[in-house]
Amino acid sequence: GRTPLSWAAEKGHEEVVKLLLAKDAVNPDLKNYNGRTPLSWAAEKGHKEVVKLLLAKDVVNPDSKDSNGRTPLSWAAEKGHEEVVKSLL
């Protein structure tokens, strides 16, 4: 399944992401059933501010691979999200 954080990250709900990241019980790098992280979803959809919020957390691995070997950078690059790509480099 997916976490509330992964849904908020995918949809670009910056304020919700901030609220969830403030909770110690929320793992900001938790993978779903196919290995996707909240950062992966935000990067794919081009939500640069959400990407920055997630990258500010030390536990978030920007090079994490999903079950298909895709990284957040590969998703952002495929979709043409230049600002997100810059944040991930």
WOSULCOR-V277142 format. One record per pair of residues at least 6 apart in sequence whose ideal C-beta (glycine too) atoms are under 8 Angstrom apart, sorted by the first residue. I is the first residue (numbers start at 1). J is the second residue. Records with the same first field share a line. If there is no record, write none. Layout:
I=J / J
This chain:
1=32 / 33
2=32
3=26 / 27 / 30 / 32 / 38
4=16 / 20
5=17 / 20 / 21 / 26 / 28 / 30 / 38
6=30 / 32 / 36 / 37 / 38 / 41
8=16 / 17 / 20 / 38 / 50
9=17 / 38 / 39 / 41 / 42 / 47 / 50 / 54
10=38 / 41 / 42 / 44 / 45 / 47
11=45
12=42 / 45 / 47 / 49 / 50
13=50
14=47 / 49 / 50 / 53
17=38 / 50 / 53 / 54
18=53
20=26
21=28 / 53 / 54 / 57
27=59
28=38 / 39 / 54 / 57 / 59 / 60
29=37 / 38 / 39 / 57 / 59 / 60 / 61 / 64
30=37 / 38
31=37 / 64 / 66
34=66 / 67 / 68
35=64 / 65 / 66 / 67 / 68
36=66
37=60 / 61 / 64 / 66 / 72
38=50 / 54
39=51 / 54 / 55 / 60 / 62 / 64 / 72
40=64 / 66 / 70 / 71 / 72 / 75
42=50 / 51 / 54 / 72 / 84
43=51 / 72 / 73 / 75 / 76 / 81 / 84 / 88
44=72 / 75 / 76 / 78 / 79
45=79 / 81
46=76 / 79 / 81 / 83 / 84
47=84
48=81 / 83 / 84 / 87
51=72 / 76 / 84 / 87 / 88
52=87
54=60
55=62 / 87 / 88
62=71 / 72 / 73 / 88
63=71 / 73
64=71 / 72
65=71
72=88
73=85 / 88 / 89
76=84 / 85 / 88
77=85
